[in-house]
């Protein structure tokens, strides 16, 4: 179960690395193709805002990658838990304020990884 949680954490880190790249470097080129409900003329006006969001997404990715690199199992779980909770909160907020797709894309995978990680921790402590 822990291996599945760690693989899911890696996938979430990759996703947030992509989101960061997208928001920082491709907002005006890929943005109109992805966010079709957003008026085209606003992409140029919101470049700085999107880049700022991208920086936050890069922090989420970096924290999850850091967690994967930690050798001590307890600290790995602690750091992964912290950053997965950050992703869950960001996904919930995005779902409430932007689009419900954010809940599916961010919150559900992060919550699933968190649950698997915590179950594997409690199973490990029982042994």
MARBA-3410 file (N, C-alpha, C, O; in Angstrom, 1 decimal):
127
0.8,-1.2,0.0,0.0,0.0,0.0,0.9,1.3,0.0,0.5,2.3,-0.6 ~ 2.0,1.2,0.7,2.9,2.3,0.8,3.5,2.6,-0.6,3.6,3.8,-1.0 ~ 3.8,1.6,-1.3,4.4,1.8,-2.7,3.4,2.5,-3.6,3.7,3.4,-4.3 ~ 2.1,2.1,-3.5,1.1,2.8,-4.3,0.9,4.2,-3.9,0.8,5.1,-4.7 ~ 1.0,4.5,-2.6,0.9,5.9,-2.1,2.1,6.7,-2.6,1.9,7.8,-3.1
3.3,6.1,-2.6,4.5,6.9,-3.1,4.4,7.1,-4.6,4.8,8.1,-5.1 ~ 3.9,6.1,-5.3,3.7,6.3,-6.8,2.7,7.4,-7.1,2.9,8.2,-8.0 ~ 1.6,7.4,-6.3,0.6,8.4,-6.4,1.2,9.8,-6.1,0.9,10.8,-6.8 ~ 2.0,9.9,-5.1,2.7,11.1,-4.7,3.6,11.6,-5.8,3.6,12.8,-6.2 ~ 4.3,10.7,-6.4,5.2,11.0,-7.6,4.3,11.6,-8.7,4.7,12.5,-9.4
3.2,10.9,-9.0,2.3,11.4,-10.1,1.8,12.8,-9.8,1.7,13.6,-10.7 ~ 1.4,13.0,-8.5,0.9,14.4,-8.2,2.0,15.4,-8.3,1.7,16.5,-8.7 ~ 3.2,15.0,-7.9,4.4,16.0,-8.1,4.6,16.3,-9.6,4.8,17.4,-9.9 ~ 4.5,15.3,-10.4,4.6,15.5,-11.9,3.5,16.4,-12.4,3.7,17.4,-13.1 ~ 2.3,16.2,-11.9,1.1,17.0,-12.3,1.4,18.5,-11.9,1.1,19.4,-12.7
1.8,18.7,-10.7,2.0,20.1,-10.2,3.2,20.7,-10.9,3.3,21.9,-11.0 ~ 4.2,19.9,-11.3,5.3,20.5,-12.1,4.8,20.9,-13.5,5.1,22.0,-13.9 ~ 3.9,20.1,-14.1,3.3,20.5,-15.3,2.4,21.8,-15.1,2.5,22.7,-15.9 ~ 1.6,21.8,-14.1,0.8,23.0,-13.9,1.6,24.2,-13.7,1.3,25.3,-14.2 ~ 2.7,24.1,-12.9,3.6,25.2,-12.7,4.2,25.7,-14.1,4.2,26.9,-14.3
4.7,24.8,-14.9,5.2,25.1,-16.2,4.2,25.8,-17.0,4.4,26.9,-17.6 ~ 3.0,25.3,-17.0,1.9,25.8,-17.8,1.6,27.2,-17.4,1.5,28.1,-18.2 ~ 1.5,27.5,-16.1,1.1,28.8,-15.6,2.2,29.8,-15.7,2.0,31.0,-15.9 ~ 3.4,29.4,-15.6,4.6,30.3,-15.6,5.0,30.6,-17.1,5.3,31.7,-17.4 ~ 5.0,29.6,-17.9,5.6,29.7,-19.2,4.7,29.6,-20.4,5.0,30.1,-21.5
3.5,29.1,-20.2,2.6,28.8,-21.4,1.2,29.4,-21.2,0.3,29.0,-21.9 ~ 1.1,30.3,-20.3,-0.3,30.9,-20.0,-1.0,31.4,-21.2,-2.1,31.2,-21.5 ~ -0.2,32.2,-22.0,-0.9,32.9,-23.2,-1.0,32.0,-24.4,-1.8,32.3,-25.3 ~ -0.1,31.0,-24.5,-0.2,30.1,-25.7,-1.1,28.9,-25.5,-1.9,28.6,-26.3 ~ -0.9,28.1,-24.4,-1.8,27.0,-24.1,-3.0,27.3,-23.4,-4.0,26.6,-23.5
-3.0,28.4,-22.6,-4.1,28.8,-21.7,-5.5,28.8,-22.5,-6.4,28.2,-22.0 ~ -5.5,29.6,-23.6,-6.8,29.7,-24.3,-7.3,28.3,-24.8,-8.5,28.2,-25.0 ~ -6.4,27.4,-25.1,-6.9,26.0,-25.5,-7.4,25.2,-24.3,-8.3,24.4,-24.5 ~ -6.9,25.4,-23.2,-7.3,24.7,-22.0,-8.5,25.3,-21.3,-9.5,24.6,-20.9 ~ -8.5,26.6,-21.1,-9.5,27.3,-20.4,-10.4,28.0,-21.4,-10.3,29.2,-21.6
-11.2,27.3,-22.1,-12.1,27.8,-23.2,-13.2,28.8,-22.6,-13.7,29.6,-23.4 ~ -13.5,28.7,-21.4,-14.5,29.5,-20.8,-14.0,30.9,-20.4,-14.7,31.9,-20.2 ~ -12.6,31.0,-20.4,-12.0,32.3,-20.0,-11.8,33.1,-21.2,-11.3,32.6,-22.2 ~ -12.2,34.4,-21.2,-12.1,35.3,-22.4,-10.7,35.4,-22.8,-9.8,35.6,-22.1 ~ -10.5,35.2,-24.1,-9.1,35.2,-24.7,-8.3,36.5,-24.4,-7.1,36.5,-24.2
-9.1,37.6,-24.4,-8.4,38.9,-24.2,-7.8,39.0,-22.7,-7.0,39.9,-22.5 ~ -8.2,38.2,-21.8,-7.8,38.3,-20.4,-6.5,37.5,-20.2,-5.8,37.7,-19.2 ~ -6.1,36.6,-21.1,-4.9,35.8,-20.9,-3.6,36.8,-20.8,-2.8,36.6,-19.9 ~ -3.5,37.7,-21.7,-2.4,38.6,-21.7,-2.4,39.5,-20.5,-1.3,39.9,-20.0 ~ -3.6,39.8,-20.0,-3.7,40.7,-18.8,-3.4,40.0,-17.5,-3.3,40.6,-16.5
-3.5,38.6,-17.5,-3.3,37.9,-16.3,-2.0,37.0,-16.3,-1.9,36.1,-15.5 ~ -1.1,37.4,-17.1,0.2,36.6,-17.1,0.9,36.6,-15.8,1.3,35.5,-15.3 ~ 1.0,37.7,-15.1,1.6,37.8,-13.8,0.9,37.0,-12.7,1.5,36.3,-11.9 ~ -0.4,37.1,-12.8,-1.2,36.3,-11.8,-1.0,34.8,-12.0,-0.8,34.1,-11.1 ~ -1.1,34.4,-13.3,-0.9,33.0,-13.6,0.5,32.5,-13.2,0.7,31.4,-12.6
1.5,33.3,-13.4,2.9,33.0,-13.0,3.0,32.9,-11.5,3.7,32.0,-11.0 ~ 2.3,33.7,-10.8,2.3,33.7,-9.3,1.7,32.3,-8.9,2.3,31.7,-8.0 ~ 0.6,32.0,-9.5,0.0,30.7,-9.2,1.0,29.5,-9.5,1.0,28.5,-8.8 ~ 1.7,29.7,-10.6,2.6,28.7,-11.0,3.8,28.5,-10.0,4.2,27.3,-9.8 ~ 4.2,29.6,-9.4,5.2,29.5,-8.3,4.7,28.6,-7.2,5.4,27.8,-6.7
3.5,28.9,-6.8,2.9,28.1,-5.7,2.8,26.6,-6.1,3.1,25.7,-5.2 ~ 2.4,26.3,-7.3,2.3,24.9,-7.7,3.7,24.3,-7.8,3.9,23.1,-7.5 ~ 4.7,25.1,-8.1,6.1,24.6,-8.1,6.5,24.2,-6.7,7.3,23.3,-6.5 ~ 6.1,25.0,-5.7,6.4,24.7,-4.3,5.7,23.4,-3.9,6.3,22.6,-3.2 ~ 4.5,23.2,-4.3,3.8,21.9,-4.0,4.6,20.8,-4.6,4.8,19.7,-3.9
5.0,20.9,-5.9,5.7,19.8,-6.5,7.1,19.6,-5.8,7.4,18.4,-5.6 ~ 7.8,20.7,-5.5,9.1,20.5,-4.8,8.9,19.8,-3.4,9.7,19.0,-3.1 ~ 7.9,20.2,-2.7,7.7,19.5,-1.4,7.4,18.1,-1.5,7.9,17.2,-0.7 ~ 6.6,17.7,-2.5,6.3,16.3,-2.7,7.5,15.5,-3.2,7.7,14.4,-2.8 ~ 8.3,16.1,-4.1,9.5,15.5,-4.5,10.5,15.3,-3.3,11.1,14.3,-3.2
10.6,16.3,-2.5,11.4,16.3,-1.3,11.0,15.1,-0.5,11.8,14.3,0.0 ~ 9.7,15.0,-0.2,9.2,13.9,0.6,9.6,12.5,0.0,10.0,11.6,0.8 ~ 9.6,12.4,-1.3,10.0,11.1,-1.9,11.5,10.8,-1.7,11.9,9.6,-1.7 ~ 12.3,11.8,-1.5,13.7,11.7,-1.4,14.2,11.4,0.1,15.3,11.1,0.3 ~ 13.3,11.6,1.0,13.6,11.4,2.4,13.7,9.9,2.7,12.8,9.2,2.4
14.8,9.5,3.3,15.1,8.1,3.6,14.3,7.7,4.9,13.8,6.5,5.0 ~ 14.3,8.5,5.9,13.6,8.2,7.2,12.1,8.1,6.9,11.5,9.0,6.5 ~ 11.5,6.9,7.2,10.1,6.6,6.8,9.2,7.6,7.6,8.2,8.0,7.0 ~ 9.4,7.8,8.8,8.5,8.7,9.6,8.6,10.1,9.1,7.5,10.7,8.9 ~ 9.8,10.6,8.8,9.8,12.0,8.3,9.3,12.1,6.9,8.7,13.1,6.5
9.5,11.0,6.1,8.9,11.0,4.8,7.4,11.1,4.8,6.8,11.9,4.1 ~ 6.8,10.4,5.7,5.4,10.4,5.9,4.9,11.8,6.4,3.9,12.3,5.9 ~ 5.7,12.4,7.3,5.3,13.7,7.9,5.3,14.8,6.8,4.4,15.5,6.7 ~ 6.4,14.8,6.0,6.5,15.8,5.0,5.5,15.6,3.9,4.9,16.5,3.4 ~ 5.3,14.3,3.5,4.3,14.0,2.4,2.9,14.4,2.9,2.2,14.9,2.1
2.6,14.1,4.1,1.3,14.5,4.7,1.1,16.0,4.6,0.0,16.4,4.2 ~ 2.1,16.7,5.0,2.0,18.2,5.0,1.7,18.7,3.6,0.7,19.5,3.4 ~ 2.5,18.2,2.6,2.3,18.7,1.2,1.0,18.2,0.6,0.4,18.9,-0.3 ~ 0.6,17.0,0.9,-0.6,16.4,0.4,-1.8,17.2,0.9,-2.8,17.5,0.2 ~ -1.7,17.6,2.2,-2.8,18.4,2.7,-2.8,19.8,2.0,-3.9,20.3,1.8
-1.7,20.4,1.7,-1.7,21.6,1.0,-2.4,21.4,-0.4,-3.2,22.3,-0.8 ~ -2.1,20.3,-1.1,-2.7,20.1,-2.4,-4.2,19.9,-2.2,-5.0,20.4,-3.0 ~ -4.6,19.2,-1.2,-6.0,19.0,-0.9,-6.8,20.3,-0.7,-7.8,20.6,-1.3 ~ -6.2,21.2,0.1,-6.8,22.5,0.4,-6.8,23.4,-0.9,-7.8,24.0,-1.2 ~ -5.7,23.4,-1.7,-5.7,24.1,-2.9,-6.7,23.6,-3.9,-7.4,24.4,-4.6
-6.9,22.3,-4.0,-7.9,21.7,-4.8,-9.3,22.0,-4.4,-10.1,22.3,-5.3 ~ -9.5,22.0,-3.1,-10.9,22.3,-2.6,-11.2,23.8,-2.9,-12.3,24.1,-3.4 ~ -10.2,24.7,-2.7,-10.4,26.1,-2.9,-10.6,26.3,-4.4,-11.5,27.1,-4.8 ~ -9.8,25.7,-5.3,-10.0,25.8,-6.7,-11.4,25.3,-7.2,-12.0,25.9,-8.1 ~ -11.8,24.2,-6.6,-13.1,23.7,-6.9,-14.2,24.6,-6.6,-15.2,24.8,-7.3
-14.1,25.3,-5.4,-15.1,26.3,-5.0,-15.1,27.6,-5.8,-16.1,28.2,-5.9 ~ -13.9,28.0,-6.2,-13.8,29.3,-6.8,-13.6,29.3,-8.3,-13.9,30.3,-9.0 ~ -13.1,28.2,-8.9,-12.8,28.2,-10.4,-13.6,27.2,-11.1,-14.5,27.5,-11.9 ~ -13.3,25.9,-10.9,-14.0,24.9,-11.6,-14.0,23.6,-10.7,-13.0,23.3,-10.0 ~ -15.1,22.8,-10.8,-15.2,21.6,-10.0,-14.2,20.5,-10.5,-13.9,19.6,-9.8
-13.7,20.7,-11.7,-12.7,19.8,-12.2,-11.5,19.7,-11.3,-10.8,18.7,-11.3 ~ -11.2,20.9,-10.7,-10.0,20.9,-9.8,-10.1,19.9,-8.7,-9.1,19.3,-8.3 ~ -11.3,19.7,-8.2,-11.5,18.7,-7.2,-11.1,17.3,-7.6,-10.5,16.6,-6.9 ~ -11.5,17.0,-8.8,-11.2,15.7,-9.4,-9.7,15.6,-9.7,-9.1,14.5,-9.4 ~ -9.1,16.6,-10.3,-7.7,16.6,-10.7,-6.7,16.7,-9.6,-5.7,16.0,-9.6
-7.1,17.5,-8.5,-6.1,17.7,-7.4,-6.5,17.0,-6.1,-5.7,16.3,-5.5 ~ -7.7,17.3,-5.7,-8.1,16.9,-4.3,-8.2,15.4,-4.2,-7.7,14.8,-3.3 ~ -8.9,14.7,-5.1,-9.1,13.3,-5.0,-7.8,12.5,-5.0,-7.6,11.6,-4.2 ~ -6.9,12.8,-6.0,-5.6,12.0,-5.9,-4.8,12.3,-4.7,-4.2,11.4,-4.1 ~ -4.8,13.6,-4.2,-4.0,13.9,-3.0,-4.6,13.2,-1.8,-3.9,12.7,-0.9
-5.9,13.3,-1.7,-6.6,12.6,-0.5,-6.4,11.1,-0.6,-6.2,10.5,0.5 ~ -6.5,10.5,-1.7,-6.2,9.1,-1.9,-4.8,8.7,-1.4,-4.6,7.8,-0.7 ~ -3.8,9.5,-1.9,-2.5,9.2,-1.5,-2.3,9.4,0.0,-1.6,8.6,0.6 ~ -2.9,10.4,0.5,-2.8,10.7,2.0,-3.4,9.5,2.8,-2.8,9.1,3.7 ~ -4.6,9.1,2.4,-5.2,8.0,3.1,-4.4,6.7,3.0,-4.2,6.0,4.0
-3.9,6.4,1.8,-3.0,5.2,1.6,-1.7,5.3,2.5,-1.3,4.3,3.1 ~ -1.2,6.5,2.5,0.1,6.7,3.3,-0.2,6.6,4.8,0.6,5.9,5.4 ~ -1.3,7.1,5.2,-1.6,7.0,6.7,-2.0,5.6,7.0,-1.7,5.1,8.1 ~ -2.7,4.9,6.2,-3.0,3.5,6.4,-1.7,2.6,6.5,-1.6,1.8,7.4 ~ -0.8,2.9,5.6,0.4,2.1,5.6,1.3,2.4,6.8,2.0,1.6,7.3
1.2,3.7,7.3,1.9,4.1,8.5,1.4,3.3,9.7,2.1,2.8,10.5 ~ 0.0,3.3,9.8,-0.6,2.6,11.0,-0.3,1.1,10.9,-0.2,0.5,11.9 ~ -0.3,0.5,9.7,-0.1,-0.9,9.5,1.4,-1.2,9.9,1.7,-2.2,10.5 ~ 2.3,-0.3,9.6,3.7,-0.5,9.9,3.9,-0.4,11.4,4.7,-1.1,12.0 ~ 3.2,0.5,12.1,3.4,0.7,13.5,2.8,-0.5,14.3,3.2,-0.7,15.5
1.9,-1.2,13.7,1.3,-2.4,14.4,2.2,-3.6,14.3,2.1,-4.5,15.1 ~ 3.1,-3.6,13.4,4.1,-4.7,13.2,5.3,-4.6,14.1,6.1,-5.4,14.1
END
